[in-house]
Amino acid sequence: MKKTRFAIGTVAMALALAGTVAQAETLSQFFAASKIDGQIRSDYFSRLFGDPNVPNANFFGLAGILNIKTAPFLGGFGVGVSFYTANDLGVNNLNGAPAYPYTDLTLMGPRQSINALGQAYLQYAIPKRLLVRVGNQVINTPWMNASDSRILPATYQGVFAKVTPIKDLNLYGMRIFRWKSRTSADYYKDNLYYPATFSGDNLYGDGYGGSIGGAFGNIPSTAPQTSGALAFGSSYALMGAKVQLWYYDFYQFANMFYGDANYTLKTGTGFNPFVGGQFVREYDSHSLLGNVNATAYGLIGGVHYQTGIGAGTLSFAYNAINPHGAAAYGHGAIVSPYTIGYATDPLYTTSMIRGLVETGPGNAWKVKVAQHFNKEFLLLAAFAEYHTYYFGNSNDAYLDLTYFPGADFKDLKGLSIRDRVEISNGGIGLNPGNQSFIYNRVMLTYLF
């Protein structure tokens, strides 16, 4: 298929180049310097609804990710390939009326397995100076990222470049043509505002049979495909301060400017206070969604501290999205084609289930604590409250505990056991029957 030729052609060209390695070194040396790693994952998710008319939903899946990265050749070229596979082992209930009422579809959609060539790229790198990568790849930027909180991550097809002209200054550029969502087995010209079966894509974002597409509606199935995205960014760090600036052109959807800055005062006492701020400006009068006009900002402050049992962080954050009237899409909602419904945007107050990106204009505050316990446990706890113009007031209470057995047993190094639970209360139309919604996620991961 056309959508896979790009990646296959990239790998074929890279392998041809790799054949010249023998001119400079033996194949055994080349393979010894190449890297193979990956991970095995097992997820058990439960959606518990307070509405007796809505069935609770569950999911169990086992997944594997295998990464292969060659040693550099021809002065800096390299090839990377990642194979993704996931299977529910026949445990999930994919039958019923209505279809699949008891299965959390946000992990694999209405299927029993996913097998995908998640990454397949050719890159050229000069250590600490330059990286250019072409093909299928994981990308991690504020508004386009792996959204890796499910059985498989999201990946992107295109060109990514990073230049470091001086120490601690990074310049980024990328052109993305297609992407593979967390529930897809191939790459498509769509995003999270398209319906779940657009062009045959199993694009499931909210667990109710389709992409969440935003609190203010999806685009119709007859809409044209998206041309992807173009983005430029920069980041700089100096003496405790970090700044990043980004411009995104989400083709056919929105233009976005995003900035984030934070500063940590290193006192040398084990208690280091920090402050930060962020800003979003988005517009597009010809978007497939209508007239996009969004403005948002955020503030965060807190302290990093060190105690006898381990390091910790306490923070308080605030975000606001300004309303822009009925003429604007979602009355001023942020358009985020690759994170909406996934709740993986960079706003400070976004919770595990959702945030202001999903609920539109309004404001929110969030208090959060992260505490390590002797390198064996990591405890996260948070409480967020949302005041929105069109979905009322709601709150989310969050508890997250991760155990790392390798701290005590070296043979288990790389294994982690994590349980995340969040309770969503209140709001108008956010949860079925306007009742409490409990989302529990048990995740086992082994890195090798």
VEXTIBA-471199 format. One record per residue (C-alpha): y negated, z, x; residue in three letters. Coordinates in steps of 0.001 Angstrom, whole numbers, plus 500000, padded with zeros to 6 digits. Layout:
// residues N
<v=Y | w=Z | u=X | resn=ALA>;
...
This chain:
// residues 448
<v=500000 | w=500000 | u=500000 | resn=MET>;
<v=496441 | w=499386 | u=501105 | resn=LYS>;
<v=495559 | w=503050 | u=501031 | resn=LYS>;
<v=498191 | w=503833 | u=503705 | resn=THR>;
<v=497607 | w=500828 | u=505978 | resn=ARG>;
<v=494588 | w=502483 | u=507573 | resn=PHE>;
<v=496619 | w=505456 | u=508814 | resn=ALA>;
<v=499691 | w=503383 | u=509750 | resn=ILE>;
<v=497542 | w=500944 | u=511705 | resn=GLY>;
<v=495846 | w=503801 | u=513515 | resn=THR>;
<v=499137 | w=505354 | u=514577 | resn=VAL>;
<v=500606 | w=501997 | u=515618 | resn=ALA>;
<v=497612 | w=501244 | u=517823 | resn=MET>;
<v=497749 | w=504734 | u=519308 | resn=ALA>;
<v=501444 | w=504462 | u=520105 | resn=LEU>;
<v=500856 | w=501146 | u=521798 | resn=ALA>;
<v=498216 | w=502752 | u=523981 | resn=LEU>;
<v=500530 | w=505640 | u=524699 | resn=ALA>;
<v=502948 | w=503217 | u=526263 | resn=GLY>;
<v=500635 | w=502912 | u=529247 | resn=THR>;
<v=501045 | w=506579 | u=530089 | resn=VAL>;
<v=503975 | w=505831 | u=532368 | resn=ALA>;
<v=501579 | w=504075 | u=534755 | resn=GLN>;
<v=499933 | w=507390 | u=535600 | resn=ALA>;
<v=502657 | w=509990 | u=535090 | resn=GLU>;
<v=506254 | w=510319 | u=534052 | resn=THR>;
<v=507241 | w=510490 | u=530421 | resn=LEU>;
<v=508674 | w=513949 | u=530961 | resn=SER>;
<v=505301 | w=515212 | u=532166 | resn=GLN>;
<v=503587 | w=513548 | u=529218 | resn=PHE>;
<v=505883 | w=515108 | u=526650 | resn=PHE>;
<v=505682 | w=518505 | u=528379 | resn=ALA>;
<v=501902 | w=518418 | u=528009 | resn=ALA>;
<v=502084 | w=517362 | u=524342 | resn=SER>;
<v=502045 | w=520004 | u=521614 | resn=LYS>;
<v=504257 | w=520644 | u=518617 | resn=ILE>;
<v=503456 | w=523465 | u=516245 | resn=ASP>;
<v=503332 | w=524171 | u=512548 | resn=GLY>;
<v=503991 | w=526692 | u=509870 | resn=GLN>;
<v=506328 | w=527607 | u=507045 | resn=ILE>;
<v=504775 | w=528859 | u=503817 | resn=ARG>;
<v=506079 | w=530498 | u=500689 | resn=SER>;
<v=503763 | w=531116 | u=497738 | resn=ASP>;
<v=504305 | w=533001 | u=494502 | resn=TYR>;
<v=501294 | w=532822 | u=492163 | resn=PHE>;
<v=500853 | w=534443 | u=488744 | resn=SER>;
<v=498159 | w=533783 | u=486139 | resn=ARG>;
<v=498041 | w=536592 | u=483580 | resn=LEU>;
<v=495894 | w=535935 | u=480515 | resn=PHE>;
<v=494649 | w=538509 | u=478056 | resn=GLY>;
<v=494789 | w=535965 | u=475219 | resn=ASP>;
<v=498190 | w=536258 | u=473479 | resn=PRO>;
<v=497955 | w=532599 | u=472435 | resn=ASN>;
<v=497880 | w=531396 | u=476048 | resn=VAL>;
<v=501164 | w=531638 | u=477996 | resn=PRO>;
<v=501058 | w=533302 | u=481380 | resn=ASN>;
<v=501663 | w=530834 | u=484211 | resn=ALA>;
<v=503601 | w=531235 | u=487456 | resn=ASN>;
<v=504520 | w=529203 | u=490503 | resn=PHE>;
<v=506939 | w=529473 | u=493406 | resn=PHE>;
<v=506968 | w=526996 | u=496252 | resn=GLY>;
<v=508199 | w=526638 | u=499806 | resn=LEU>;
<v=506290 | w=524411 | u=502204 | resn=ALA>;
<v=506378 | w=523278 | u=505793 | resn=GLY>;
<v=503739 | w=521741 | u=508048 | resn=ILE>;
<v=504707 | w=520100 | u=511346 | resn=LEU>;
<v=501925 | w=519091 | u=513741 | resn=ASN>;
<v=502496 | w=516780 | u=516704 | resn=ILE>;
<v=499678 | w=516142 | u=519174 | resn=LYS>;
<v=500147 | w=514064 | u=522289 | resn=THR>;
<v=498801 | w=514885 | u=525708 | resn=ALA>;
<v=495662 | w=512930 | u=526691 | resn=PRO>;
<v=496172 | w=509422 | u=528035 | resn=PHE>;
<v=493900 | w=506643 | u=529297 | resn=LEU>;
<v=491264 | w=509161 | u=530247 | resn=GLY>;
<v=490964 | w=511048 | u=526960 | resn=GLY>;
<v=492791 | w=509294 | u=524117 | resn=PHE>;
<v=495267 | w=511217 | u=521994 | resn=GLY>;
<v=497374 | w=510878 | u=518869 | resn=VAL>;
<v=497963 | w=513471 | u=516174 | resn=GLY>;
<v=500452 | w=513403 | u=513307 | resn=VAL>;
<v=501160 | w=516065 | u=510690 | resn=SER>;
<v=503977 | w=515979 | u=508165 | resn=PHE>;
<v=503596 | w=518015 | u=504968 | resn=TYR>;
<v=506421 | w=518904 | u=502648 | resn=THR>;
<v=506651 | w=521295 | u=499697 | resn=ALA>;
<v=509368 | w=522011 | u=497155 | resn=ASN>;
<v=509734 | w=524417 | u=494263 | resn=ASP>;
<v=513530 | w=524613 | u=494719 | resn=LEU>;
<v=513924 | w=524022 | u=490991 | resn=GLY>;
<v=512436 | w=527421 | u=490132 | resn=VAL>;
<v=509366 | w=526371 | u=488139 | resn=ASN>;
<v=509457 | w=525539 | u=484450 | resn=ASN>;
<v=508243 | w=521945 | u=484127 | resn=LEU>;
<v=509350 | w=521512 | u=480519 | resn=ASN>;
<v=507980 | w=522664 | u=477213 | resn=GLY>;
<v=505437 | w=521925 | u=474529 | resn=ALA>;
<v=502645 | w=521591 | u=475357 | resn=PRO>;
<v=503628 | w=520169 | u=478710 | resn=ALA>;
<v=504178 | w=522682 | u=481507 | resn=TYR>;
<v=502607 | w=525738 | u=479849 | resn=PRO>;
<v=504252 | w=528249 | u=482146 | resn=TYR>;
<v=503569 | w=526712 | u=485572 | resn=THR>;
<v=500449 | w=527079 | u=487691 | resn=ASP>;
<v=499704 | w=523416 | u=488350 | resn=LEU>;
<v=497065 | w=524034 | u=491020 | resn=THR>;
<v=499666 | w=524166 | u=493774 | resn=LEU>;
<v=501784 | w=521038 | u=493251 | resn=MET>;
<v=500816 | w=519635 | u=489871 | resn=GLY>;
<v=503641 | w=518795 | u=487409 | resn=PRO>;
<v=506175 | w=517959 | u=490116 | resn=ARG>;
<v=508964 | w=519602 | u=492039 | resn=GLN>;
<v=508089 | w=518325 | u=495521 | resn=SER>;
<v=505387 | w=516783 | u=497686 | resn=ILE>;
<v=506049 | w=514870 | u=500887 | resn=ASN>;
<v=503054 | w=513464 | u=502700 | resn=ALA>;
<v=501761 | w=512192 | u=506012 | resn=LEU>;
<v=498955 | w=514718 | u=505975 | resn=GLY>;
<v=497447 | w=513723 | u=509309 | resn=GLN>;
<v=497759 | w=510530 | u=511337 | resn=ALA>;
<v=494861 | w=509940 | u=513698 | resn=TYR>;
<v=493750 | w=508503 | u=517011 | resn=LEU>;
<v=491155 | w=510488 | u=518905 | resn=GLN>;
<v=489095 | w=510289 | u=522061 | resn=TYR>;
<v=487940 | w=513543 | u=523618 | resn=ALA>;
<v=485946 | w=514750 | u=526579 | resn=ILE>;
<v=486502 | w=518528 | u=526668 | resn=PRO>;
<v=483445 | w=520512 | u=525537 | resn=LYS>;
<v=481410 | w=517303 | u=525228 | resn=ARG>;
<v=482797 | w=514753 | u=522776 | resn=LEU>;
<v=485395 | w=514321 | u=520063 | resn=LEU>;
<v=485858 | w=511155 | u=518013 | resn=VAL>;
<v=488759 | w=511086 | u=515551 | resn=ARG>;
<v=489832 | w=508147 | u=513363 | resn=VAL>;
<v=492446 | w=508332 | u=510609 | resn=GLY>;
<v=493910 | w=510973 | u=508286 | resn=ASN>;
<v=492772 | w=514420 | u=509366 | resn=GLN>;
<v=491851 | w=517981 | u=508486 | resn=VAL>;
<v=488074 | w=518417 | u=508276 | resn=ILE>;
<v=486290 | w=521735 | u=508028 | resn=ASN>;
<v=482612 | w=521554 | u=507104 | resn=THR>;
<v=480769 | w=523726 | u=504550 | resn=PRO>;
<v=481085 | w=521389 | u=501534 | resn=TRP>;
<v=484079 | w=519286 | u=502647 | resn=MET>;
<v=486940 | w=521363 | u=503983 | resn=ASN>;
<v=490690 | w=521960 | u=503830 | resn=ALA>;
<v=490431 | w=524340 | u=500837 | resn=SER>;
<v=493578 | w=525844 | u=502314 | resn=ASP>;
<v=494472 | w=528580 | u=499841 | resn=SER>;
<v=497444 | w=526856 | u=498223 | resn=ARG>;
<v=500804 | w=525474 | u=499264 | resn=ILE>;
<v=499212 | w=522529 | u=501166 | resn=LEU>;
<v=495676 | w=521854 | u=502447 | resn=PRO>;
<v=493388 | w=518976 | u=501528 | resn=ALA>;
<v=492887 | w=516243 | u=504137 | resn=THR>;
<v=490516 | w=513323 | u=504579 | resn=TYR>;
<v=490740 | w=509696 | u=505707 | resn=GLN>;
<v=487917 | w=508339 | u=507818 | resn=GLY>;
<v=485969 | w=508848 | u=511032 | resn=VAL>;
<v=484751 | w=512197 | u=512370 | resn=PHE>;
<v=482664 | w=512765 | u=515492 | resn=ALA>;
<v=481405 | w=515855 | u=517292 | resn=LYS>;
<v=479013 | w=515734 | u=520246 | resn=VAL>;
<v=477991 | w=518740 | u=522353 | resn=THR>;
<v=474995 | w=517617 | u=524465 | resn=PRO>;
<v=474315 | w=521159 | u=525708 | resn=ILE>;
<v=476188 | w=524430 | u=525470 | resn=LYS>;
<v=476307 | w=525898 | u=521943 | resn=ASP>;
<v=474641 | w=522850 | u=520356 | resn=LEU>;
<v=476957 | w=520650 | u=518278 | resn=ASN>;
<v=476081 | w=517427 | u=516470 | resn=LEU>;
<v=478437 | w=516090 | u=513771 | resn=TYR>;
<v=478871 | w=512845 | u=511922 | resn=GLY>;
<v=481544 | w=511575 | u=509567 | resn=MET>;
<v=482322 | w=508760 | u=507176 | resn=ARG>;
<v=485102 | w=509553 | u=504698 | resn=ILE>;
<v=486721 | w=506768 | u=502671 | resn=PHE>;
<v=489522 | w=508569 | u=500830 | resn=ARG>;
<v=490987 | w=512036 | u=500541 | resn=TRP>;
<v=494285 | w=513703 | u=499697 | resn=LYS>;
<v=493866 | w=516687 | u=497417 | resn=SER>;
<v=496020 | w=519805 | u=497624 | resn=ARG>;
<v=498331 | w=518489 | u=494900 | resn=THR>;
<v=498456 | w=514824 | u=495976 | resn=SER>;
<v=501032 | w=513014 | u=498090 | resn=ALA>;
<v=498742 | w=510160 | u=499139 | resn=ASP>;
<v=495092 | w=509268 | u=499694 | resn=TYR>;
<v=492823 | w=508143 | u=496861 | resn=TYR>;
<v=489229 | w=507123 | u=496187 | resn=LYS>;
<v=488491 | w=509989 | u=493838 | resn=ASP>;
<v=487394 | w=513625 | u=493890 | resn=ASN>;
<v=487563 | w=516750 | u=491727 | resn=LEU>;
<v=485349 | w=515310 | u=488985 | resn=TYR>;
<v=487955 | w=512663 | u=488108 | resn=TYR>;
<v=490730 | w=513290 | u=485559 | resn=PRO>;
<v=494070 | w=514482 | u=486866 | resn=ALA>;
<v=495918 | w=511161 | u=486653 | resn=THR>;
<v=493134 | w=508868 | u=487858 | resn=PHE>;
<v=494718 | w=505851 | u=489632 | resn=SER>;
<v=498031 | w=507688 | u=489511 | resn=GLY>;
<v=496731 | w=510644 | u=491529 | resn=ASP>;
<v=498240 | w=514047 | u=490732 | resn=ASN>;
<v=494828 | w=515645 | u=491087 | resn=LEU>;
<v=495161 | w=519119 | u=489592 | resn=TYR>;
<v=492474 | w=521713 | u=490150 | resn=GLY>;
<v=492444 | w=524297 | u=487368 | resn=ASP>;
<v=496016 | w=524666 | u=486149 | resn=GLY>;
<v=495401 | w=523389 | u=482608 | resn=TYR>;
<v=496592 | w=519829 | u=483037 | resn=GLY>;
<v=493667 | w=518324 | u=484906 | resn=GLY>;
<v=490926 | w=518714 | u=487444 | resn=SER>;
<v=488374 | w=521328 | u=486461 | resn=ILE>;
<v=485664 | w=518743 | u=487136 | resn=GLY>;
<v=482926 | w=521322 | u=486775 | resn=GLY>;
<v=481884 | w=523580 | u=483944 | resn=ALA>;
<v=479882 | w=520740 | u=482394 | resn=PHE>;
<v=482530 | w=518024 | u=482153 | resn=GLY>;
<v=484451 | w=515371 | u=484047 | resn=ASN>;
<v=483708 | w=511686 | u=484287 | resn=ILE>;
<v=485834 | w=509360 | u=482107 | resn=PRO>;
<v=489035 | w=507757 | u=483333 | resn=SER>;
<v=487299 | w=504362 | u=483114 | resn=THR>;
<v=484725 | w=505315 | u=485769 | resn=ALA>;
<v=484730 | w=503334 | u=489031 | resn=PRO>;
<v=486320 | w=504743 | u=492154 | resn=GLN>;
<v=484117 | w=506627 | u=494567 | resn=THR>;
<v=483320 | w=505182 | u=497986 | resn=SER>;
<v=483791 | w=508583 | u=499609 | resn=GLY>;
<v=481133 | w=510388 | u=501590 | resn=ALA>;
<v=478820 | w=510177 | u=504582 | resn=LEU>;
<v=477667 | w=513340 | u=506355 | resn=ALA>;
<v=475641 | w=514441 | u=509365 | resn=PHE>;
<v=475282 | w=517979 | u=510650 | resn=GLY>;
<v=474290 | w=520214 | u=513526 | resn=SER>;
<v=474974 | w=523777 | u=514595 | resn=SER>;
<v=473426 | w=525958 | u=517269 | resn=TYR>;
<v=474050 | w=529470 | u=518544 | resn=ALA>;
<v=471717 | w=531547 | u=520727 | resn=LEU>;
<v=471608 | w=535286 | u=521468 | resn=MET>;
<v=473233 | w=536464 | u=518249 | resn=GLY>;
<v=471670 | w=533800 | u=516030 | resn=ALA>;
<v=473590 | w=530917 | u=514453 | resn=LYS>;
<v=472101 | w=528009 | u=512535 | resn=VAL>;
<v=473674 | w=524983 | u=510850 | resn=GLN>;
<v=472071 | w=522092 | u=508971 | resn=LEU>;
<v=473913 | w=519415 | u=506980 | resn=TRP>;
<v=473207 | w=516299 | u=504977 | resn=TYR>;
<v=475906 | w=514924 | u=502649 | resn=TYR>;
<v=475843 | w=511664 | u=500726 | resn=ASP>;
<v=478611 | w=511978 | u=498165 | resn=PHE>;
<v=478658 | w=508325 | u=497154 | resn=TYR>;
<v=478117 | w=507758 | u=493408 | resn=GLN>;
<v=477664 | w=511517 | u=492916 | resn=PHE>;
<v=474891 | w=513310 | u=494822 | resn=ALA>;
<v=472809 | w=513671 | u=497953 | resn=ASN>;
<v=472774 | w=517180 | u=499400 | resn=MET>;
<v=470814 | w=519052 | u=502067 | resn=PHE>;
<v=472351 | w=522365 | u=503149 | resn=TYR>;
<v=471206 | w=524943 | u=505665 | resn=GLY>;
<v=472541 | w=528305 | u=506765 | resn=ASP>;
<v=471217 | w=530778 | u=509342 | resn=ALA>;
<v=472324 | w=534255 | u=510348 | resn=ASN>;
<v=471509 | w=536782 | u=513042 | resn=TYR>;
<v=473539 | w=539716 | u=514381 | resn=THR>;
<v=471801 | w=542472 | u=516325 | resn=LEU>;
<v=474196 | w=543615 | u=519031 | resn=LYS>;
<v=473328 | w=547257 | u=519601 | resn=THR>;
<v=476164 | w=548221 | u=521929 | resn=GLY>;
<v=476965 | w=551214 | u=519695 | resn=THR>;
<v=479789 | w=549665 | u=517687 | resn=GLY>;
<v=477525 | w=549144 | u=514678 | resn=PHE>;
<v=475914 | w=545704 | u=514644 | resn=ASN>;
<v=473735 | w=544861 | u=511616 | resn=PRO>;
<v=473367 | w=541250 | u=510482 | resn=PHE>;
<v=471296 | w=539199 | u=508048 | resn=VAL>;
<v=471619 | w=535617 | u=506835 | resn=GLY>;
<v=470247 | w=533062 | u=504436 | resn=GLY>;
<v=471268 | w=529706 | u=502968 | resn=GLN>;
<v=469616 | w=526919 | u=501008 | resn=PHE>;
<v=470876 | w=523936 | u=498971 | resn=VAL>;
<v=468868 | w=521004 | u=497638 | resn=ARG>;
<v=470682 | w=518262 | u=495746 | resn=GLU>;
<v=469563 | w=515169 | u=493869 | resn=TYR>;
<v=470678 | w=511764 | u=492552 | resn=ASP>;
<v=469232 | w=510093 | u=489472 | resn=SER>;
<v=471988 | w=507437 | u=489420 | resn=HIS>;
<v=475045 | w=509683 | u=489717 | resn=SER>;
<v=478166 | w=508986 | u=487666 | resn=LEU>;
<v=477543 | w=512473 | u=486262 | resn=LEU>;
<v=473982 | w=511743 | u=485196 | resn=GLY>;
<v=470754 | w=513057 | u=486676 | resn=ASN>;
<v=471666 | w=515474 | u=489483 | resn=VAL>;
<v=468913 | w=517949 | u=490312 | resn=ASN>;
<v=469950 | w=521276 | u=491872 | resn=ALA>;
<v=468276 | w=523965 | u=493967 | resn=THR>;
<v=470040 | w=527063 | u=495261 | resn=ALA>;
<v=469499 | w=529762 | u=497832 | resn=TYR>;
<v=471230 | w=532884 | u=499070 | resn=GLY>;
<v=470749 | w=536031 | u=501144 | resn=LEU>;
<v=473290 | w=538258 | u=502861 | resn=ILE>;
<v=473083 | w=541429 | u=504911 | resn=GLY>;
<v=475421 | w=544028 | u=506256 | resn=GLY>;
<v=476971 | w=545570 | u=509318 | resn=VAL>;
<v=479867 | w=544825 | u=511648 | resn=HIS>;
<v=481358 | w=548107 | u=512861 | resn=TYR>;
<v=484093 | w=549419 | u=515100 | resn=GLN>;
<v=486105 | w=552536 | u=514311 | resn=THR>;
<v=489140 | w=554230 | u=515794 | resn=GLY>;
<v=491468 | w=552364 | u=513426 | resn=ILE>;
<v=489933 | w=548929 | u=513900 | resn=GLY>;
<v=486973 | w=546658 | u=513278 | resn=ALA>;
<v=485341 | w=546192 | u=509903 | resn=GLY>;
<v=482486 | w=544516 | u=508051 | resn=THR>;
<v=480448 | w=545658 | u=505066 | resn=LEU>;
<v=478150 | w=543127 | u=503378 | resn=SER>;
<v=475961 | w=542617 | u=500335 | resn=PHE>;
<v=475068 | w=539086 | u=499187 | resn=ALA>;
<v=472920 | w=537384 | u=496575 | resn=TYR>;
<v=472830 | w=533772 | u=495359 | resn=ASN>;
<v=470782 | w=531948 | u=492758 | resn=ALA>;
<v=470883 | w=528429 | u=491312 | resn=ILE>;
<v=467627 | w=527519 | u=489618 | resn=ASN>;
<v=467741 | w=525889 | u=486154 | resn=PRO>;
<v=466234 | w=522402 | u=485979 | resn=HIS>;
<v=466237 | w=521743 | u=482239 | resn=GLY>;
<v=468416 | w=519750 | u=479862 | resn=ALA>;
<v=467701 | w=516452 | u=481644 | resn=ALA>;
<v=469608 | w=517589 | u=484734 | resn=ALA>;
<v=473392 | w=517544 | u=484992 | resn=TYR>;
<v=474609 | w=521010 | u=484028 | resn=GLY>;
<v=470956 | w=522006 | u=483592 | resn=HIS>;
<v=470716 | w=522170 | u=487397 | resn=GLY>;
<v=474355 | w=522728 | u=488422 | resn=ALA>;
<v=475418 | w=522031 | u=492010 | resn=ILE>;
<v=477623 | w=518948 | u=492327 | resn=VAL>;
<v=480402 | w=519623 | u=494854 | resn=SER>;
<v=483026 | w=516844 | u=494641 | resn=PRO>;
<v=485525 | w=518362 | u=497103 | resn=TYR>;
<v=485347 | w=522110 | u=496355 | resn=THR>;
<v=484576 | w=522560 | u=492644 | resn=ILE>;
<v=487435 | w=524259 | u=490856 | resn=GLY>;
<v=488907 | w=525166 | u=494249 | resn=TYR>;
<v=486224 | w=527871 | u=494752 | resn=ALA>;
<v=485978 | w=527017 | u=498457 | resn=THR>;
<v=482252 | w=526330 | u=498689 | resn=ASP>;
<v=480098 | w=528215 | u=501247 | resn=PRO>;
<v=477928 | w=530190 | u=498803 | resn=LEU>;
<v=477986 | w=533854 | u=499763 | resn=TYR>;
<v=478967 | w=535110 | u=496307 | resn=THR>;
<v=481860 | w=532759 | u=495530 | resn=THR>;
<v=484971 | w=534680 | u=494454 | resn=SER>;
<v=488656 | w=533773 | u=494665 | resn=MET>;
<v=488742 | w=532393 | u=491120 | resn=ILE>;
<v=485280 | w=530838 | u=490763 | resn=ARG>;
<v=481605 | w=531119 | u=491641 | resn=GLY>;
<v=478205 | w=529759 | u=490686 | resn=LEU>;
<v=479267 | w=526211 | u=491572 | resn=VAL>;
<v=481768 | w=526365 | u=488705 | resn=GLU>;
<v=479506 | w=528183 | u=486239 | resn=THR>;
<v=476119 | w=526568 | u=486809 | resn=GLY>;
<v=472566 | w=527910 | u=487035 | resn=PRO>;
<v=472061 | w=531641 | u=487256 | resn=GLY>;
<v=472356 | w=534343 | u=489868 | resn=ASN>;
<v=475061 | w=536512 | u=491374 | resn=ALA>;
<v=475525 | w=539427 | u=493716 | resn=TRP>;
<v=478595 | w=540483 | u=495679 | resn=LYS>;
<v=479554 | w=543481 | u=497775 | resn=VAL>;
<v=482461 | w=543080 | u=500179 | resn=LYS>;
<v=484291 | w=545136 | u=502782 | resn=VAL>;
<v=486800 | w=543928 | u=505369 | resn=ALA>;
<v=488752 | w=546513 | u=507365 | resn=GLN>;
<v=491393 | w=546085 | u=510090 | resn=HIS>;
<v=494001 | w=548809 | u=510567 | resn=PHE>;
<v=495379 | w=548863 | u=514125 | resn=ASN>;
<v=496000 | w=545101 | u=514095 | resn=LYS>;
<v=498783 | w=545615 | u=511532 | resn=GLU>;
<v=496833 | w=545324 | u=508289 | resn=PHE>;
<v=493711 | w=543582 | u=507080 | resn=LEU>;
<v=492225 | w=544885 | u=503833 | resn=LEU>;
<v=489559 | w=542970 | u=501910 | resn=LEU>;
<v=487899 | w=544330 | u=498799 | resn=ALA>;
<v=484989 | w=542843 | u=496847 | resn=ALA>;
<v=483148 | w=543019 | u=493573 | resn=PHE>;
<v=480936 | w=540191 | u=492306 | resn=ALA>;
<v=478781 | w=539975 | u=489201 | resn=GLU>;
<v=477455 | w=536725 | u=487714 | resn=TYR>;
<v=474517 | w=536221 | u=485350 | resn=HIS>;
<v=474471 | w=532619 | u=484171 | resn=THR>;
<v=472312 | w=530783 | u=481679 | resn=TYR>;
<v=475111 | w=529027 | u=479794 | resn=TYR>;
<v=478254 | w=531131 | u=480358 | resn=PHE>;
<v=476831 | w=534610 | u=479998 | resn=GLY>;
<v=477589 | w=537559 | u=482247 | resn=ASN>;
<v=480891 | w=538076 | u=484028 | resn=SER>;
<v=482353 | w=539915 | u=486996 | resn=ASN>;
<v=485240 | w=539572 | u=489416 | resn=ASP>;
<v=487037 | w=542462 | u=491169 | resn=ALA>;
<v=489043 | w=541448 | u=494250 | resn=TYR>;
<v=491667 | w=543124 | u=496450 | resn=LEU>;
<v=493407 | w=541437 | u=499376 | resn=ASP>;
<v=495937 | w=542985 | u=501779 | resn=LEU>;
<v=497603 | w=541195 | u=504698 | resn=THR>;
<v=500370 | w=542649 | u=506870 | resn=TYR>;
<v=501062 | w=541315 | u=510366 | resn=PHE>;
<v=504558 | w=542529 | u=511423 | resn=PRO>;
<v=504089 | w=541065 | u=514901 | resn=GLY>;
<v=501813 | w=543959 | u=515796 | resn=ALA>;
<v=504933 | w=546148 | u=515945 | resn=ASP>;
<v=507747 | w=543617 | u=516328 | resn=PHE>;
<v=507161 | w=540862 | u=518876 | resn=LYS>;
<v=510005 | w=538809 | u=517432 | resn=ASP>;
<v=507963 | w=538497 | u=514217 | resn=LEU>;
<v=504794 | w=537279 | u=515903 | resn=LYS>;
<v=503246 | w=534568 | u=513739 | resn=GLY>;
<v=504450 | w=536063 | u=510449 | resn=LEU>;
<v=502001 | w=537355 | u=507856 | resn=SER>;
<v=502539 | w=538693 | u=504330 | resn=ILE>;
<v=499494 | w=538561 | u=502073 | resn=ARG>;
<v=498850 | w=539673 | u=498501 | resn=ASP>;
<v=495584 | w=538643 | u=496822 | resn=ARG>;
<v=494631 | w=539739 | u=493328 | resn=VAL>;
<v=491432 | w=539189 | u=491363 | resn=GLU>;
<v=490471 | w=540300 | u=487867 | resn=ILE>;
<v=487883 | w=538244 | u=486004 | resn=SER>;
<v=486075 | w=539865 | u=483080 | resn=ASN>;
<v=483400 | w=538787 | u=480644 | resn=GLY>;
<v=481578 | w=535518 | u=480312 | resn=GLY>;
<v=481535 | w=533063 | u=477423 | resn=ILE>;
<v=484342 | w=530510 | u=477543 | resn=GLY>;
<v=485275 | w=531202 | u=481166 | resn=LEU>;
<v=488671 | w=532780 | u=480399 | resn=ASN>;
<v=491007 | w=532007 | u=477460 | resn=PRO>;
<v=489938 | w=533933 | u=474396 | resn=GLY>;
<v=487110 | w=535459 | u=476458 | resn=ASN>;
<v=489649 | w=538018 | u=477634 | resn=GLN>;
<v=490379 | w=539380 | u=481097 | resn=SER>;
<v=492165 | w=537024 | u=483477 | resn=PHE>;
<v=494273 | w=538370 | u=486355 | resn=ILE>;
<v=495254 | w=536035 | u=489182 | resn=TYR>;
<v=497802 | w=537340 | u=491704 | resn=ASN>;
<v=498762 | w=535349 | u=494813 | resn=ARG>;
<v=501559 | w=536444 | u=497145 | resn=VAL>;
<v=501667 | w=534334 | u=500302 | resn=MET>;
<v=504121 | w=534453 | u=503214 | resn=LEU>;
<v=503244 | w=532416 | u=506304 | resn=THR>;
<v=505052 | w=531947 | u=509588 | resn=TYR>;
<v=503246 | w=530144 | u=512409 | resn=LEU>;
<v=505290 | w=528599 | u=515192 | resn=PHE>;
